[in-house]
Amino acid sequence: MKLKHLALALLPLLIDATHAAAPDLSPQTSADPVKTETQRFADRCTDFTANGWAFKAPRNFLKWLDVFTDPGIYLEFANRSLDPQSYVRSLTSLLDPATPRNYLEWSNPEIYNRWAQAAAQPEFYTAVNSILFDPGRMMRWAMLPIDGRAWSVAGNAANPNTWLKWLNAPADPKTQELFAKAANPETVQRWLDAVVDPNNTPWFNAPATTYGAQPTKLPGLGKRLEAAKIKL
């Protein structure tokens, strides 16, 4: 009986402790999802104002390789290919004056200097091999046929709502906005101004060491680079 009374006496304390340890799952918190690293990479690769970043520095390339040798990025692209607005967003970025600036950065000789230095470092090839021959990565590819995300893509492709989106895409306000922007003479003028602007061509200016260096955090990759003693 004493044990029974003791348990009843401790019950309110246990309930309070459970509520204190439980995470806040309020609707307001869940309504604002945070993009994953894979989604951020997909955004950058489909954005013409920034999609050349991966090859402008060896360290950027290693980050890109870490993502693009994983099946997750291809599942993300497969999902986006079913959404007509993903193409609209990508084409909208193509009309941005920042697009020619992005590609004119390739005239920076510092980019080729970095790659020449990396090509002479065995540690760079060690880092590449550590990414390509990661056992965990190979296992994810082997398990891809039974991955729930792959079946989700197949389900979305067979969903009638997906095809309705494509039928209604021409009438979508964002699509109409893209057409209007493409037909606007000011869009062409801004593009041409960006192309002939000497400030957008590093070859005619002092080499800047910051071109193409767009940091992207990837869990675990920094440790592998540090372990390989890469100095880029």
Secondary structure as GFF3:
##gff-version 3
##sequence-region A 1 232
A	DSSP	alpha_helix	2	21	.	.	.	ID=ss1
A	DSSP	alpha_helix	27	30	.	.	.	ID=ss2
A	DSSP	alpha_helix	37	45	.	.	.	ID=ss3
A	DSSP	three_ten_helix	53	55	.	.	.	ID=ss4
A	DSSP	alpha_helix	58	68	.	.	.	ID=ss5
A	DSSP	alpha_helix	71	81	.	.	.	ID=ss6
A	DSSP	alpha_helix	84	94	.	.	.	ID=ss7
A	DSSP	alpha_helix	98	104	.	.	.	ID=ss8
A	DSSP	three_ten_helix	105	107	.	.	.	ID=ss9
A	DSSP	alpha_helix	109	119	.	.	.	ID=ss10
A	DSSP	alpha_helix	122	132	.	.	.	ID=ss11
A	DSSP	alpha_helix	135	142	.	.	.	ID=ss12
A	DSSP	three_ten_helix	144	146	.	.	.	ID=ss13
A	DSSP	alpha_helix	148	158	.	.	.	ID=ss14
A	DSSP	alpha_helix	160	168	.	.	.	ID=ss15
A	DSSP	three_ten_helix	169	171	.	.	.	ID=ss16
A	DSSP	alpha_helix	173	183	.	.	.	ID=ss17
A	DSSP	alpha_helix	185	196	.	.	.	ID=ss18
A	DSSP	three_ten_helix	198	200	.	.	.	ID=ss19
A	DSSP	three_ten_helix	202	204	.	.	.	ID=ss20
A	DSSP	alpha_helix	221	227	.	.	.	ID=ss21
###
